Amino acid sequence: MPESGAGTPDDEQAPVSLPPALVDALDGFADHLAHERGRRAHTVRAYRSDIRSLLEHAAASGSADLSAMDISVLRGWLTRLRLDGLARTSLARKVAAARAFTAWAHRQQLLSADPGVRLVGPSVPRNPPEVLRDDQAATLAGAVAADPTPLGLRDRAVIELLYATAVRVSELCGLDLSSVDRSRNVVRVLGKGGKERVVPFGIPAARALDAYLDAGRPSLATGDSREALLLGARGGRLHPNSVRRLLRDWLARTGMPSLTPHGLRHTAATHLLDGGADLRSVQEMLGHASIDTTQIYTHVSAERLRGAFEQAHPRA
């Protein structure tokens, strides 16, 4: 049965029933993302939604298969979305999805040429990420260290590891007991695309981790805990949403601005560069495929340097 396009919040076109060839292409692309590229479920859903919107547009234009998809079809789709009032950031995301799809379709010989290479999306300014100052990070660490309860010990380990390793929150929650090597003070992290990397952590994180493993985790563990390193209140593997909540709560208690776990990742990367770490090392630690992604932290450090210069230099 052809898939019926359900539409999305940012795609108000009436649903269009996709021809079987386009349904097969959509399913094949989603399988490629999930099984060959190792993308997470929410990423696959987002890409699938974007490409379904594109294929619905193509079907409404009379295309029963991919052979007629060229740059004019892609541009027509983006024009319609732009006229519907879609934000520039959402348009840029859809352009990225379309390029990934047409490149895959060309490799699969579903397209004789790849029209996506000619598709130009809107420029989106990259604002420097919000980060904590060194003293704010120290205040946060000191506050959470004062809670001796099992959940407090867990929260301390979470925050210290996030700040020490700059891992993504999903990577942190995916850690098992065997992921930690205390002899070398490193964790083995499974990142995007199923790529594994080894990330070091320092003495404060090691102490927080030891305290949690000695007196926190045993009190939280149940039969459902298995090998998960970080546990929720009911003993299951800690969920990223729980990490977001606990970080928000601790920041509120200390009177600091709200920050997400990704913001703490930004903070760690910025402090590394401020302390003299080279960009390539930070790239490897963060698990960025391209150093261009890591470059944003140099802008943050430059702004902090400018602020210190204007505040302290007599001829600023």
C-alpha positions in Angstrom: 0.0 0.0 0.0 1.4 3.5 -0.8 2.3 5.5 2.2 0.0 8.4 3.0 2.0 11.5 3.7 1.0 12.8 7.1 2.4 16.2 6.9 4.5 18.0 9.6 4.0 21.1 11.7 6.2 23.1 9.4 4.8 21.6 6.2 1.2 22.6 5.7 0.7 21.1 2.3 -2.3 18.7 2.1 -1.2 15.1 2.5 -0.4 13.4 -0.8 -0.4 9.6 -1.3 3.0 8.5 -2.3 3.5 6.2 -5.3 5.1 2.8 -4.4 8.4 3.7 -6.0 8.7 6.8 -3.8 7.7 4.8 -0.7 10.4 2.3 -1.4 13.0 5.1 -1.8 11.9 6.7 1.5 12.1 3.3 3.3 15.5 2.6 1.7 16.9 5.9 2.8 15.6 5.5 6.4 17.2 2.0 6.5 20.5 3.4 5.3 20.5 6.1 8.0 19.6 3.6 10.7 21.7 0.6 9.8 24.6 1.9 7.7 25.1 5.4 9.1 24.2 4.4 12.7 21.9 7.4 13.2 19.8 7.6 16.3 16.1 6.9 16.1 15.1 10.6 16.6 17.5 11.7 13.8 16.0 9.0 11.4 12.5 10.2 12.2 13.4 13.9 11.5 15.1 13.0 8.2 12.3 10.7 7.2 9.8 13.5 7.8 11.8 16.0 5.8 12.2 13.6 2.8 8.6 12.6 2.9 7.7 16.3 2.6 10.0 16.5 -0.5 8.6 13.3 -2.0 5.0 14.5 -1.5 5.9 17.7 -3.3 7.4 15.7 -6.1 4.3 13.4 -6.3 2.0 16.4 -6.4 4.0 17.7 -9.3 3.3 14.4 -11.2 6.4 12.4 -10.4 5.7 8.7 -9.8 9.4 7.8 -9.3 12.7 9.6 -8.7 13.8 9.9 -12.3 12.2 13.3 -12.7 13.7 14.8 -9.5 16.0 17.6 -10.6 17.1 20.9 -9.2 13.9 22.6 -10.2 11.9 20.1 -8.0 14.1 20.7 -5.1 14.0 24.5 -5.5 10.2 24.4 -5.9 9.9 22.5 -2.7 12.0 25.0 -0.7 10.2 27.9 -2.3 6.8 26.5 -1.1 8.2 26.0 2.4 9.6 29.5 2.5 6.3 30.9 1.4 4.7 28.9 4.2 6.8 30.9 6.6 9.3 28.2 7.6 12.2 29.6 9.7 15.6 29.8 8.2 17.1 27.3 10.6 14.3 24.7 9.6 14.9 25.4 5.9 18.6 24.8 6.4 17.9 21.5 8.1 15.7 20.4 5.2 18.3 21.4 2.7 20.8 19.1 4.5 18.3 16.3 4.5 17.6 16.7 0.8 21.3 16.7 0.0 21.8 13.5 2.0 18.9 11.9 0.3 19.8 12.8 -3.3 23.4 11.7 -2.7 22.2 8.3 -1.4 19.7 8.0 -4.3 22.5 8.7 -6.8 24.7 6.1 -5.2 21.8 3.6 -5.5 21.4 4.5 -9.2 17.9 5.8 -8.5 19.0 9.2 -9.9 21.3 9.5 -12.9 22.8 12.7 -11.4 22.8 14.2 -7.9 20.8 17.5 -8.0 21.4 18.1 -4.4 25.0 19.3 -5.0 23.5 22.4 -6.7 21.0 23.1 -3.9 21.8 26.2 -1.9 20.1 26.8 1.4 19.7 29.9 3.5 22.6 31.2 5.5 22.1 30.8 9.3 24.2 32.8 11.6 25.9 30.7 14.3 25.6 32.5 17.6 28.3 31.6 20.1 27.0 29.1 22.6 26.2 30.1 26.2 28.8 28.9 28.6 29.6 29.1 32.3 32.6 31.0 33.5 35.3 29.1 35.4 34.1 30.4 38.7 30.5 29.4 37.9 31.6 25.9 37.0 33.5 25.7 40.3 30.4 26.9 42.2 28.2 24.4 40.6 30.6 21.5 41.3 30.9 22.7 45.0 27.2 22.8 45.5 26.5 19.4 44.1 29.4 17.9 46.1 27.6 18.9 49.4 24.7 16.4 48.9 25.7 13.0 50.4 22.5 11.2 49.4 22.6 8.4 46.8 21.0 10.7 44.2 23.2 13.6 45.2 26.3 11.4 44.7 24.8 10.4 41.3 24.2 14.0 40.4 27.8 14.9 41.3 29.1 12.1 39.1 26.9 13.2 36.2 27.9 16.9 36.4 31.6 16.2 37.0 31.8 13.7 34.1 29.9 16.0 31.7 32.2 18.9 32.5 35.4 16.8 32.5 34.8 14.9 29.3 32.5 17.2 27.3 30.6 14.1 26.1 27.0 14.4 24.7 24.3 13.7 27.2 23.2 10.6 25.2 26.8 9.3 25.3 27.0 9.9 29.0 23.7 8.0 29.7 24.9 5.2 27.4 28.0 4.5 29.6 28.3 1.0 31.2 30.4 0.1 34.2 32.9 -1.5 31.8 33.2 1.8 29.9 35.2 3.3 32.7 38.9 2.6 33.0 40.0 4.0 36.4 43.6 2.9 35.9 44.0 5.5 33.2 41.0 7.7 34.1 39.3 7.4 30.7 35.9 6.5 29.5 35.1 4.7 26.2 32.3 6.5 24.5 30.1 5.3 21.7 29.3 8.4 19.6 27.5 9.4 16.5 27.5 6.8 13.7 28.6 4.1 16.2 32.1 5.5 16.4 34.0 4.8 19.6 36.4 7.2 21.2 38.4 7.3 24.4 38.0 10.5 26.5 40.1 11.3 29.6 38.8 12.8 32.9 40.5 14.4 35.8 40.9 13.9 39.5 37.6 15.7 40.6 35.6 13.6 38.2 37.4 10.4 39.4 36.6 11.2 43.0 33.0 11.9 42.2 32.8 8.7 40.3 34.4 6.7 43.1 32.0 8.1 45.7 29.0 7.3 43.5 30.2 3.8 42.8 30.9 3.2 46.5 27.8 4.7 48.2 25.5 5.9 45.5 25.0 3.2 42.9 24.6 0.3 45.3 21.7 2.1 46.9 20.0 2.8 43.6 20.7 -0.5 41.9 17.9 -3.0 41.2 17.5 -6.1 39.0 16.9 -3.7 36.0 20.2 -1.9 36.5 22.3 -4.4 34.7 25.6 -2.8 33.5 24.4 0.8 33.3 26.8 3.1 35.0 24.4 5.9 35.8 21.1 5.0 37.3 17.8 6.7 37.8 15.8 6.9 41.0 14.1 3.5 40.2 17.3 1.8 39.3 17.0 1.8 35.5 19.5 3.5 33.2 19.5 7.2 33.6 17.6 9.0 30.8 18.9 12.2 29.1 15.8 14.1 30.1 16.6 13.3 33.7 20.1 14.7 33.2 18.5 17.9 31.8 16.2 18.3 34.8 18.9 17.6 37.4 21.3 20.1 35.8 18.6 22.7 35.5 17.7 22.2 39.2 21.2 22.5 40.4 21.9 25.6 38.4 18.7 27.2 39.8 19.8 26.3 43.4 23.0 28.1 42.9 21.4 31.1 41.2 23.2 30.6 37.9 21.7 30.9 34.4 19.9 27.9 33.0 22.0 25.7 30.9 21.4 22.4 29.1 23.9 19.5 29.2 25.0 20.5 25.7 25.7 23.9 27.2 28.0 22.2 29.7 29.7 20.5 26.8 30.2 23.9 25.2 31.6 25.1 28.5 34.1 22.3 28.8 35.3 22.8 25.2 35.7 26.5 25.7 37.6 26.1 28.9 39.9 23.6 27.2 40.8 26.1 24.5 41.1 28.9 27.0 43.6 26.7 28.9 45.7 26.2 25.9 44.5 22.9 24.4 44.9 22.7 20.6 41.9 22.6 18.3 42.7 19.1 17.0 42.8 17.6 20.4 39.5 19.2 21.3 38.0 18.0 18.1 39.0 14.4 18.9 37.7 14.7 22.5 34.3 16.0 21.3 34.0 13.4 18.6 33.5 16.0 15.8 33.8 14.5 12.3 34.9 17.9 11.0 37.2 20.5 12.6 34.9 23.1 11.2 32.3 22.2 13.9 34.9 22.6 16.6 35.9 26.1 15.2 32.8 27.7 16.9 34.6 27.4 20.3 37.5 29.5 19.1 34.9 32.3 18.5 33.7 31.9 22.1 37.3 32.1 23.4 38.1 35.1 21.3 35.1 36.9 22.7 36.1 36.1 26.2 39.6 37.3 25.5 38.2 40.5 24.0 36.1 41.0 27.2 39.1 40.5 29.4 41.2 42.9 27.3 38.6 45.7 27.4 38.1 45.3 31.1 41.7 45.1 32.2 44.0 46.7 29.6 44.8 50.3 30.2 44.7 51.2 26.5 41.7 49.0 25.6 
